[in-house]
Amino acid sequence: MIDTKKIRIVIHPHPQLRKASQHVLEINDDIKAIASRMLVLVKQMKGAGLAANQVGLPQSMFVTVLDGVDEVYINPFIDASGPIEYLEEGCLSLPGKRVMVPRPKRAK
C-alpha cells in the first residue's frame, strides 16, 4: 500500500515530468488512494488539474476539479480536432509561470 501522505507536487526540472507515463493495468486500492490524494492537492493549490507525473508517479492518470466537480481519468486517450486556439495556462509544477499554450478547440 502506498503512503499517500508522502505524495507531493514535484517542481520542474524533476525527472518524472519528462518520462512517459505507464498504463494502469488495474484500478486497485493504491490507484484509488493516489487519485484521492491528487484531488486533495489540486484543490489545496487551487488548480484545475493534476497529472500523476506531477506528483512524481509514473501512472497514466490525471484528475480535474472544474466547477466543483471532481473527475479522475485513467489511461486517457485524447481525440482532438478543430482549429487551434491559444489560451493562457499555468502549471502546478511550474509555480508562478503562465504562458500561452496552443490547444485544439475541441477534444474528447
C-alpha positions in Angstrom: 0.0 0.0 0.0 1.3 3.4 -1.0 1.8 6.1 1.7 -0.3 8.9 0.2 0.8 11.4 2.8 4.2 11.4 1.1 2.7 12.4 -2.3 3.6 16.0 -3.1 3.6 18.1 -6.2 7.1 18.0 -7.8 8.6 21.1 -9.3 10.4 21.4 -12.7 13.0 20.1 -13.5 12.0 16.9 -11.6 12.9 13.9 -13.9 9.5 12.3 -13.7 8.0 15.3 -15.5 9.8 14.2 -18.7 9.1 10.5 -18.6 6.4 8.7 -20.5 3.5 7.5 -18.3 2.8 3.8 -17.7 -0.5 2.2 -18.5 -2.6 1.4 -15.4 -3.3 -2.3 -15.5 -5.7 -2.5 -12.6 -7.8 0.1 -10.7 -6.9 -1.1 -7.2 -6.8 0.5 -3.7 -3.4 2.1 -4.4 -4.7 3.8 -7.6 -7.8 5.0 -5.8 -5.7 6.4 -2.9 -3.4 8.1 -5.4 -6.3 9.7 -7.1 -7.9 10.9 -3.8 -4.6 12.4 -2.7 -4.1 14.1 -6.1 -7.6 15.7 -5.8 -6.7 17.0 -2.3 -3.5 18.5 -3.7 -5.1 20.2 -6.7 -7.8 21.7 -4.5 -5.3 23.0 -2.0 -3.3 24.6 -4.8 -6.5 25.9 -6.5 -5.5 24.2 -9.7 -7.7 22.9 -12.5 -6.0 19.6 -12.9 -3.0 17.4 -11.9 -1.3 14.5 -13.6 0.4 11.6 -11.8 3.8 12.6 -13.2 3.3 16.0 -11.4 3.4 14.1 -8.1 6.4 12.1 -9.2 4.5 8.9 -10.1 4.6 7.1 -13.5 0.9 6.1 -13.8 -1.1 7.3 -16.8 -3.8 9.2 -15.0 -4.9 12.7 -14.1 -7.5 14.5 -12.0 -9.5 17.6 -12.6 -11.7 19.8 -10.5 -13.9 22.0 -12.7 -17.0 23.9 -11.4 -16.7 21.9 -8.2 -16.8 18.5 -9.9 -14.0 16.0 -9.2 -13.1 13.8 -12.1 -10.4 11.1 -12.4 -9.1 9.9 -15.8 -7.1 6.7 -16.0 -5.3 5.7 -19.2 -6.8 8.6 -21.1 -6.8 8.9 -24.8 -7.4 12.4 -26.2 -9.0 12.8 -29.6 -8.5 16.5 -30.5 -9.8 18.3 -33.6 -10.7 21.6 -35.0 -8.9 24.9 -35.2 -6.2 25.8 -32.7 -6.7 28.5 -30.1 -4.1 30.0 -27.7 -5.0 30.2 -24.0 -3.0 31.4 -21.1 -2.2 28.5 -18.8 -0.3 27.8 -15.6 1.1 24.6 -14.2 1.4 23.5 -10.6 4.9 22.1 -11.4 6.0 25.5 -12.7 4.7 27.8 -9.9 4.3 31.4 -10.8 4.7 30.9 -14.5 1.9 31.5 -17.1 2.3 31.0 -20.8 0.2 31.0 -24.0 -0.4 27.4 -25.0 -1.9 26.2 -28.4 -4.8 23.8 -27.9 -7.4 22.4 -30.3 -10.8 24.0 -29.7 -12.4 20.6 -29.3 -11.3 17.4 -27.6 -12.9 14.3 -26.2 
